[in-house]
Amino acid sequence: MQAMGWRAEALGWDGYQGLVRAMSVEAASDFGAAVGGRIGPRLSPHKVARRNMELIFPEASAREIDALLVAMWDNIGRLLGEFPNLHRMDLKATGESIRLEGRDVIDELAAKGDPVVFVGGHFANWEVLAGVLANAMPKCRMTYRHANNPLIDRRIVNQRAAYGVEIFAPKGETGAKEAIKALQTGHSVALMNDQKMNDGIEAPFFGLPAMTASGPARMALKYDAPLVPMSVVRRHGANFTVKVYEPLPRPAAADRSEAILEMVTSVNRFIEARLLETPAQWFWVHRRFAKDVYRNSSG
């Protein structure tokens, strides 16, 4: 029965992909926005997003939260319309539709030839971020959480390969081993570092305790690799600016545990700053905090 369900889901996936691929990239983005705006508020993650917004913006009015939710579903819908068309987008960032700020940072890092640990968050269309980075830094491996449906998972991996992202290490223990092996062989690694990680460490996020992955910080310290933050902003429609920033400062703490916490906190502060710049473009539908944070907060 499960295999039949997987096949049915894959057929639905293929049908949707065929539909949006028949459109221009901009039209597919607009179509996704329309679908996201209509369906998104009816889904259970809508409530998760609202609670996250209330926690992070406690002074915001209900009307302001409602407006932010509308803009959030517009962005998520656009991402779903754009993903099947990424192979048609300018991921080399040679034109105006996708710009790359910080190319000099990448060029300098590439010239040194040493491995780099890139960290980012789920903003705008993070698949664009991955594609641009893969083209600018070919020797870079990126984490990937496999889809539950193996048929859809295979399609996603193949699609990513089509636009330059050829190697994805899965998250978890296996992913950690692959990331370490990549660094040991001179490859860079890129990881999203803005979601809850139960086996991470507690670090403040907007003044609230948040379990955060410490792997990127640990790897950067162990292999003396620069920890380089990156992000992406949706300017309008299917037009983006990918930003690569200067490496985060090395921690001042001599104690290793304190140094790791210092670096993880720096990453969280970076994510906070990007969220405040474009709040509608963050992936709010993820349960970022522990259950007791949601339970003990008012609202």
SERO-4910 file (N, C-alpha, C, O; in steps of 0.05 Angstrom, whole numbers):
BEGIN
 pado doro    nc1    nc2    nc3   cac1   cac2   cac3    cc1    cc2    cc3    oc1    oc2    oc3
  Met    A     16    -24      0      0      0      0     17     25      0     11     45    -13
  Gln    A     39     24     16     56     47     17     69     54    -10     70     77    -18
  Ala    A     77     33    -25     88     36    -51     68     49    -70     75     66    -86
  Met    A     43     41    -68     22     53    -85     18     82    -78     15     99    -95
  Gly    A     19     88    -52     17    116    -43     40    133    -54     36    156    -63
  Trp    A     64    122    -53     87    136    -64     84    142    -93     90    164   -103
  Arg    A     74    122   -108     71    126   -137     50    147   -143     53    163   -161
  Ala    A     28    147   -127      7    167   -131     18    195   -125     12    214   -140
  Glu    A     34    198   -104     46    224    -97     65    233   -119     65    256   -126
  Ala    A     80    214   -129     99    220   -151     85    229   -176     94    248   -190
  Leu    A     62    217   -182     46    225   -205     36    254   -202     37    270   -220
  Gly    A     27    260   -177     18    287   -171     40    307   -174     37    329   -184
  Trp    A     64    299   -164     88    316   -166     95    321   -195    100    344   -203
  Asp    A     95    300   -211    101    303   -240     81    321   -254     88    337   -271
  Gly    A     56    318   -247     35    334   -260     39    363   -253     36    381   -271
  Tyr    A     44    369   -228     49    397   -220     73    408   -233     73    431   -243
  Gln    A     95    393   -234    119    402   -247    114    408   -276    124    428   -287
  Gly    A    100    390   -290     94    395   -318     78    420   -322     83    434   -342
  Leu    A     60    425   -304     43    449   -307     60    475   -304     58    492   -322
  Val    A     76    477   -284     91    502   -280    115    504   -299    123    527   -305
  Arg    A    125    482   -309    146    484   -328    136    493   -356    152    502   -372
  Ala    A    110    491   -360     99    501   -385     97    531   -385     91    544   -405
  Met    A    101    543   -362    100    572   -359    127    585   -360    148    571   -357
  Ser    A    128    611   -363    154    625   -359    161    624   -330    143    619   -313
  Val    A    186    630   -323    194    630   -295    177    650   -279    168    643   -257
  Glu    A    174    674   -289    158    694   -275    129    686   -272    117    689   -251
  Ala    A    117    674   -293     89    665   -291     86    642   -271     67    641   -257
  Ala    A    106    624   -271    105    602   -251    107    613   -223     94    603   -205
  Ser    A    124    633   -219    126    646   -193    100    659   -184     91    655   -162
  Asp    A     88    673   -203     62    686   -197     40    665   -191     24    669   -174
  Phe    A     41    644   -207     21    622   -203     24    610   -175      5    606   -161
  Gly    A     49    605   -168     54    593   -142     45    612   -119     34    603    -99
  Ala    A     49    638   -123     40    657   -103     10    657   -100      0    658    -77
  Ala    A     -4    654   -122    -33    654   -121    -43    628   -107    -61    630    -90
  Val    A    -31    606   -113    -38    580   -100    -31    581    -70    -47    573    -53
  Gly    A     -7    591    -64      1    592    -36    -17    610    -20    -23    603      3
  Gly    A    -25    632    -31    -42    651    -17    -69    640    -11    -82    647      8
  Arg    A    -79    622    -29   -106    611    -26   -105    586     -7   -123    583      9
  Ile    A    -85    569    -10    -85    544      5    -70    546     31    -79    534     51
  Gly    A    -48    561     32    -31    562     56    -46    568     82    -42    553    101
  Pro    A    -63    589     83    -76    595    108    -95    573    118   -103    574    141
  Arg    A   -102    554    101   -120    532    110   -104    509    122   -116    490    133
  Leu    A    -78    510    121    -61    487    130    -53    492    159    -52    514    169
  Ser    A    -47    470    173    -39    471    201    -13    487    206    -11    500    226
  Pro    A      7    487    187     31    503    192     25    533    194     41    548    204
  His    A      1    542    185     -7    570    187     -7    578    217      2    600    224
  Lys    A    -17    560    234    -18    566    262     10    566    275     15    583    292
  Val    A     27    549    265     55    549    275     68    575    268     82    587    285
  Ala    A     65    584    244     76    609    235     66    632    252     82    650    260
  Arg    A     40    633    257     29    654    273     41    655    301     48    676    311
  Arg    A     44    632    314     56    630    341     85    640    340     94    654    358
  Asn    A    100    632    320    128    641    318    129    671    315    145    684    328
  Met    A    112    682    299    111    711    295    104    726    321    115    746    327
  Glu    A     85    714    336     77    726    361     99    725    382    102    744    398
  Leu    A    115    704    381    138    702    399    160    722    392    172    734    410
  Ile    A    166    724    367    189    740    358    181    770    356    198    787    361
  Phe    A    156    775    350    146    803    349    123    807    369    100    811    361
  Pro    A    130    806    395    108    807    415     93    834    415     70    835    425
  Glu    A    104    855    404     91    881    404     73    884    379     59    904    377
  Ala    A     75    866    360     59    868    335     29    864    341     22    848    357
  Ser    A     13    879    326    -16    877    328    -25    852    312    -11    842    296
  Ala    A    -50    844    318    -61    821    303    -62    828    273    -58    810    256
  Arg    A    -68    853    267    -70    861    238    -42    859    225    -40    850    202
  Glu    A    -21    867    240      6    865    229     14    836    225     27    830    205
  Ile    A      7    819    244     14    791    241     -1    779    217     10    763    201
  Asp    A    -26    786    214    -42    776    191    -29    784    164    -28    768    146
  Ala    A    -20    809    163     -8    819    138     18    804    133     25    798    110
  Leu    A     33    798    154     59    784    151     53    755    142     69    744    126
  Leu    A     32    743    152     25    716    143     18    715    113     25    697     99
  Val    A      3    735    104     -4    737     76     21    738     59     24    724     39
  Ala    A     40    755     67     65    759     52     82    733     53     96    727     34
  Met    A     81    720     76     96    695     78     87    674     59    103    661     46
  Trp    A     60    670     57     50    650     39     54    657     10     57    640     -8
  Asp    A     55    683      4     62    692    -23     90    682    -30     95    672    -52
  Asn    A    109    686    -11    137    677    -16    139    647    -19    153    637    -37
  Ile    A    127    632      0    128    603     -1    116    592    -27    127    574    -40
  Gly    A     93    604    -35     81    596    -60     99    601    -84    101    584   -102
  Arg    A    112    624    -84    131    630   -106    153    610   -107    161    601   -129
  Leu    A    164    603    -84    185    582    -83    176    557    -96    191    545   -112
  Leu    A    152    548    -90    142    523   -102    137    525   -132    138    505   -146
  Gly    A    131    549   -141    128    553   -170    155    555   -184    157    548   -208
  Glu    A    175    564   -170    202    568   -182    219    543   -182    235    539   -200
  Phe    A    215    526   -162    233    503   -159    235    486   -184    257    479   -192
  Pro    A    213    479   -197    215    462   -221    229    477   -244    236    464   -264
  Asn    A    232    503   -242    244    518   -263    272    529   -258    282    546   -273
  Leu    A    284    520   -236    310    531   -229    331    526   -250    349    543   -253
  His    A    329    504   -265    349    499   -285    347    520   -308    366    521   -324
  Arg    A    326    535   -309    323    556   -329    331    583   -319    330    603   -334
  Met    A    338    585   -294    345    611   -282    375    616   -283    391    597   -286
  Asp    A    382    641   -281    411    649   -284    426    645   -258    432    664   -243
  Leu    A    432    620   -251    445    613   -226    475    619   -227    488    617   -206
  Lys    A    485    627   -249    512    638   -250    513    667   -243    535    679   -241
  Ala    A    490    679   -240    487    707   -232    502    726   -250    518    742   -241
  Thr    A    497    723   -276    511    740   -295    494    763   -305    503    782   -318
  Gly    A    468    763   -298    450    784   -307    436    798   -284    447    800   -262
  Glu    A    413    809   -289    398    825   -269    378    809   -253    371    816   -231
  Ser    A    369    786   -264    348    771   -250    359    759   -224    344    758   -204
  Ile    A    384    751   -224    397    741   -199    424    755   -197    441    752   -214
  Arg    A    427    770   -176    452    784   -170    467    770   -148    455    758   -130
  Leu    A    493    772   -149    510    760   -128    527    782   -115    544    794   -128
  Glu    A    522    788    -90    538    807    -75    557    792    -58    549    773    -44
  Gly    A    582    800    -58    602    785    -43    618    766    -60    631    747    -50
  Arg    A    617    770    -86    632    752   -104    662    755    -98    677    735   -101
  Asp    A    670    778    -89    698    782    -82    706    765    -58    729    755    -56
  Val    A    687    761    -40    692    744    -17    696    715    -26    715    701    -17
  Ile    A    679    706    -43    681    679    -54    707    675    -70    721    655    -67
  Asp    A    713    695    -87    738    693   -103    763    691    -85    781    676    -90
  Glu    A    763    707    -64    786    707    -45    788    680    -31    810    669    -28
  Leu    A    765    669    -22    765    643     -9    774    621    -28    789    603    -21
  Ala    A    764    622    -53    771    602    -73    800    603    -79    813    582    -83
  Ala    A    811    627    -81    839    631    -87    858    618    -66    879    608    -73
  Lys    A    849    619    -41    865    607    -20    865    577    -21    884    564    -14
  Gly    A    842    566    -31    841    537    -35    835    521    -10    834    497    -11
  Asp    A    830    535     12    824    521     37    794    517     40    778    532     29
  Pro    A    786    496     54    758    491     58    744    513     74    756    526     91
  Val    A    718    517     68    702    537     81    677    525     91    666    506     79
  Val    A    667    534    114    641    526    124    621    549    120    623    570    133
  Phe    A    602    545    101    582    566     96    557    560    113    550    536    116
  Val    A    545    580    124    520    577    139    499    597    129    506    620    122
  Gly    A    475    588    128    453    606    119    427    598    132    426    581    150
  Gly    A    405    610    122    379    604    133    359    600    110    365    605     87
  His    A    335    592    118    314    588     98    299    614     93    278    619    104
  Phe    A    311    629     74    299    655     66    292    655     37    305    641     21
  Ala    A    272    671     30    264    675      2    262    648    -13    245    632     -6
  Asn    A    279    644    -33    281    618    -46    310    607    -41    328    614    -55
  Trp    A    313    592    -20    339    582    -12    351    563    -32    375    558    -32
  Glu    A    335    552    -50    346    536    -72    362    553    -91    381    543   -103
  Val    A    354    578    -95    370    596   -111    397    601    -98    417    601   -112
  Leu    A    397    604    -72    422    608    -57    440    584    -62    464    588    -67
  Ala    A    430    560    -59    446    535    -63    457    534    -92    480    527    -96
  Gly    A    440    540   -111    448    539   -139    470    559   -146    489    552   -160
  Val    A    467    583   -136    487    604   -141    513    597   -128    535    599   -140
  Leu    A    512    587   -103    536    580    -89    550    556   -103    575    556   -105
  Ala    A    535    537   -112    546    513   -126    561    521   -151    581    510   -158
  Asn    A    550    541   -165    563    551   -189    588    567   -183    608    567   -198
  Ala    A    587    583   -162    610    600   -154    632    584   -140    655    591   -142
  Met    A    624    563   -125    643    547   -110    638    517   -117    625    503   -102
  Pro    A    648    508   -140    642    480   -148    650    459   -128    637    438   -126
  Lys    A    671    464   -113    680    445    -93    666    450    -66    679    454    -46
  Cys    A    639    449    -67    624    454    -42    601    434    -40    586    430    -59
  Arg    A    599    421    -18    578    401    -14    558    412      6    564    428     24
  Met    A    533    405      1    511    417     16    493    396     29    489    375     18
  Thr    A    483    403     53    466    384     67    439    382     54    430    401     41
  Tyr    A    426    360     57    400    355     45    385    335     61    395    313     66
  Arg    A    361    341     69    344    322     83    327    307     62    311    319     48
  His    A    331    281     61    316    265     41    286    267     45    276    268     67
  Ala    A    272    269     22    242    268     23    233    240     32    247    220     27
  Asn    A    211    239     46    201    213     56    194    194     34    196    170     36
  Asn    A    184    205     11    177    189    -12    202    186    -29    212    205    -40
  Pro    A    213    161    -32    238    157    -46    235    164    -76    255    172    -89
  Leu    A    212    162    -88    208    169   -116    210    199   -120    223    208   -139
  Ile    A    198    214   -102    200    243   -104    228    252    -96    239    271   -108
  Asp    A    240    238    -77    268    245    -69    287    243    -92    304    260    -96
  Arg    A    284    221   -108    302    218   -131    298    240   -152    317    249   -164
  Arg    A    273    249   -155    267    271   -174    280    297   -164    291    312   -180
  Ile    A    278    302   -138    290    326   -126    320    327   -130    332    347   -138
  Val    A    333    304   -124    362    302   -126    370    307   -155    390    321   -161
  Asn    A    356    295   -174    362    299   -203    358    328   -212    373    338   -228
  Gln    A    337    340   -201    332    368   -208    354    386   -198    363    404   -212
  Arg    A    363    381   -174    385    397   -163    411    393   -180    426    412   -184
  Ala    A    415    368   -188    439    363   -204    437    379   -231    458    387   -241
  Ala    A    413    382   -241    410    396   -267    418    425   -265    425    437   -285
  Tyr    A    416    437   -241    425    465   -239    450    468   -223    456    490   -212
  Gly    A    466    447   -221    493    450   -211    498    439   -184    521    436   -176
  Val    A    477    433   -168    481    422   -142    482    392   -143    461    379   -142
  Glu    A    506    381   -146    509    353   -152    512    335   -128    507    311   -129
  Ile    A    522    346   -106    528    330    -83    514    341    -58    520    363    -50
  Phe    A    496    325    -47    483    333    -23    487    311     -2    480    288     -6
  Ala    A    499    318     20    501    299     42    476    301     59    467    322     66
  Pro    A    465    278     67    441    278     84    447    289    111    470    287    121
  Lys    A    427    300    125    431    310    152    433    286    171    427    263    163
  Gly    A    441    292    196    443    271    216    471    261    218    490    273    209
  Glu    A    475    238    231    501    227    236    516    221    210    540    227    208
  Thr    A    502    209    191    515    204    165    524    230    152    546    231    140
  Gly    A    507    250    153    514    275    141    538    288    154    554    300    140
  Ala    A    539    286    181    562    297    195    588    284    186    608    297    182
  Lys    A    587    258    183    611    243    174    619    252    146    643    255    140
  Glu    A    599    255    129    606    263    101    616    292    100    634    298     84
  Ala    A    605    309    117    615    337    118    644    338    127    660    353    116
  Ile    A    650    322    148    677    321    158    696    310    137    718    321    133
  Lys    A    688    289    123    704    278    102    709    298     79    731    300     68
  Ala    A    688    314     73    691    335     53    712    355     61    729    362     44
  Leu    A    711    364     86    730    384     95    759    372     95    778    386     87
  Gln    A    761    347    102    787    334    103    800    331     75    824    330     72
  Thr    A    783    330     55    792    327     27    793    354     12    795    354    -12
  Gly    A    790    376     27    793    402     14    767    414      3    768    435     -9
  His    A    745    401      7    719    412     -2    707    430     19    713    427     43
  Ser    A    692    449     10    676    466     29    649    453     34    641    435     19
  Val    A    636    462     55    609    451     61    590    475     66    599    496     75
  Ala    A    565    471     60    545    492     65    521    480     79    511    458     72
  Leu    A    512    493    100    491    483    117    471    504    124    479    527    129
  Met    A    446    497    125    425    515    136    426    512    166    425    490    176
  Asn    A    427    535    180    432    534    209    411    549    225    417    561    245
  Asp    A    386    549    214    365    566    227    342    550    238    321    561    245
  Gln    A    344    523    238    321    507    247    328    492    273    352    488    280
  Lys    A    308    483    287    312    470    313    327    444    309    321    428    291
  Met    A    347    440    326    363    415    325    364    404    353    379    415    370
  Asn    A    349    383    359    346    373    386    373    364    398    376    366    422
  Asp    A    391    355    382    417    346    392    438    368    389    462    362    390
  Gly    A    430    393    385    448    415    384    453    427    411    452    412    431
  Ile    A    458    453    413    462    466    439    442    489    441    433    500    421
  Glu    A    436    496    465    417    518    470    432    545    466    452    550    479
  Ala    A    421    562    449    432    588    445    409    608    441    387    600    431
  Pro    A    412    633    449    390    652    447    383    659    418    401    662    401
  Phe    A    357    660    413    347    669    387    324    688    392    303    679    402
  Phe    A    328    713    387    309    734    394    303    733    424    280    737    432
  Gly    A    323    728    440    320    728    469    307    703    480    303    702    504
  Leu    A    301    684    464    288    659    472    308    636    469    324    635    451
  Pro    A    307    616    488    325    593    485    317    576    461    294    570    457
  Ala    A    337    570    445    331    555    420    353    534    416    377    541    414
  Met    A    345    509    413    365    488    407    374    492    378    359    493    359
  Thr    A    400    495    375    412    503    350    435    484    343    451    476    360
  Ala    A    437    477    317    458    459    308    486    472    314    490    495    307
  Ser    A    503    457    326    530    466    332    550    455    313    574    463    314
  Gly    A    542    438    295    560    425    276    577    444    260    601    441    258
  Pro    A    565    465    247    581    484    232    603    497    248    625    500    239
  Ala    A    596    506    272    616    519    290    638    499    297    661    506    297
  Arg    A    630    475    304    650    455    312    669    449    289    693    446    293
  Met    A    658    446    265    675    440    242    694    463    236    717    459    229
  Ala    A    683    487    237    700    511    232    723    513    251    745    519    244
  Leu    A    718    507    277    739    508    297    759    485    294    783    489    295
  Lys    A    749    461    289    766    438    288    785    439    264    809    432    266
  Tyr    A    775    449    241    791    450    217    801    478    210    811    483    188
  Asp    A    799    496    229    808    523    226    798    535    199    812    548    185
  Ala    A    772    530    194    760    539    169    743    564    175    731    566    196
  Pro    A    743    583    157    726    607    161    697    599    161    688    582    145
  Leu    A    681    611    179    652    607    180    639    631    166    639    653    177
  Val    A    629    625    142    620    647    125    590    647    122    578    628    112
  Pro    A    576    668    131    547    669    129    538    677    101    553    692     87
  Met    A    515    668     93    504    674     66    474    676     69    462    666     87
  Ser    A    462    690     50    433    693     50    423    700     22    439    704      4
  Val    A    397    702     19    385    709     -6    360    726     -1    345    720     18
  Val    A    356    746    -17    333    764    -15    317    764    -41    329    765    -62
  Arg    A    291    762    -38    274    764    -62    269    794    -66    257    807    -49
  Arg    A    279    804    -89    274    833    -94    246    838   -103    232    855    -93
  His    A    237    822   -123    209    823   -132    205    799   -151    224    791   -165
  Gly    A    181    787   -151    176    765   -169    198    744   -166    205    735   -143
  Ala    A    209    735   -188    230    714   -188    257    727   -192    274    717   -206
  Asn    A    261    750   -179    287    764   -180    299    765   -152    286    772   -133
  Phe    A    325    758   -151    338    754   -125    365    768   -123    378    774   -143
  Thr    A    373    772    -99    401    779    -93    412    760    -73    402    758    -50
  Val    A    433    745    -81    447    727    -63    470    742    -50    484    757    -64
  Lys    A    473    739    -24    493    754    -10    512    735      5    503    718     20
  Val    A    538    739      1    558    724     16    573    745     32    583    764     21
  Tyr    A    575    740     58    586    760     76    615    752     84    624    730     79
  Glu    A    628    771     97    655    766    108    653    744    129    632    742    143
  Pro    A    674    728    133    673    708    154    666    719    181    674    742    188
  Leu    A    652    704    197    646    712    225    672    713    241    690    697    236
  Pro    A    674    731    260    699    733    277    704    706    292    685    692    300
  Arg    A    729    700    295    736    676    311    729    682    340    733    705    349
  Pro    A    720    662    355    713    667    383    736    674    400    759    665    396
  Ala    A    731    692    420    752    700    438    756    680    461    778    679    473
  Ala    A    736    664    467    738    646    489    759    624    484    761    613    462
  Ala    A    774    618    504    795    597    502    782    569    506    791    550    494
  Asp    A    762    568    523    749    542    528    733    534    503    719    550    492
  Arg    A    736    509    495    724    500    470    693    502    471    681    511    452
  Ser    A    681    493    493    652    494    495    642    523    493    622    529    480
  Glu    A    656    541    507    648    569    506    652    581    478    636    597    469
  Ala    A    674    572    464    679    582    437    657    573    418    648    588    401
  Ile    A    648    548    421    627    537    404    601    553    409    588    561    390
  Leu    A    594    558    434    570    573    440    572    601    429    552    612    419
  Glu    A    596    613    431    599    640    420    595    641    390    582    659    379
  Met    A    605    621    376    601    620    347    572    614    339    561    626    320
  Val    A    559    596    354    531    590    348    514    614    353    495    620    338
  Thr    A    520    629    374    505    653    380    509    674    358    490    688    351
  Ser    A    533    675    348    538    694    325    522    687    301    512    704    287
  Val    A    519    661    296    503    652    273    474    660    278    460    670    260
  Asn    A    464    655    302    436    663    308    432    693    305    411    701    296
  Arg    A    451    709    313    448    738    310    448    745    280    433    763    272
  Phe    A    463    731    264    463    736    235    435    730    224    424    745    209
  Ile    A    424    707    232    397    700    223    376    720    232    358    728    217
  Glu    A    379    729    257    361    750    268    361    775    250    340    786    243
  Ala    A    385    783    243    388    808    227    375    805    200    362    823    190
  Arg    A    379    782    187    367    777    161    337    775    163    322    785    146
  Leu    A    327    763    184    298    761    188    285    789    191    264    794    180
  Leu    A    298    806    206    288    833    211    288    849    185    272    867    181
  Glu    A    307    843    167    308    857    141    285    850    123    272    867    111
  Thr    A    279    824    122    257    814    104    241    793    120    243    769    114
  Pro    A    225    802    139    210    782    156    191    764    140    188    741    149
  Ala    A    180    773    119    161    757    104    174    734     89    161    716     79
  Gln    A    201    736     86    215    716     70    228    693     86    241    676     74
  Trp    A    223    693    112    234    671    128    214    648    128    190    652    124
  Phe    A    224    624    134    208    599    135    195    597    162    204    581    179
  Trp    A    174    612    167    162    613    194    147    588    202    141    584    225
  Val    A    141    570    183    124    547    189    138    525    204    126    504    209
  His    A    163    529    211    179    509    226    177    515    256    179    538    264
  Arg    A    174    494    272    174    498    301    202    502    312    217    483    318
  Arg    A    210    527    313    238    534    319    244    530    349    267    524    355
  Phe    A    225    532    366    230    531    395    219    506    408    204    491    396
  Ala    A    228    501    432    219    477    447    189    481    455    179    503    456
  Lys    A    176    459    461    148    459    468    142    477    492    122    491    492
  Asp    A    160    477    512    154    493    535    155    523    530    142    539    543
  Val    A    171    531    510    171    560    502    144    568    491    134    589    499
  Tyr    A    133    552    474    106    558    463     85    556    486     66    572    487
  Arg    A     88    537    503     68    532    524     68    555    545     47    563    555
  Asn    A     92    564    552     95    584    573     91    612    564     89    631    580
  Ser    A     91    616    538     88    644    528     59    651    527     41    634    524
  Ser    A     54    677    529     26    686    527     19    689    498     36    690    481
  Gly    A     -7    690    492    -16    693    464    -33    670    455    -42    670    432
***
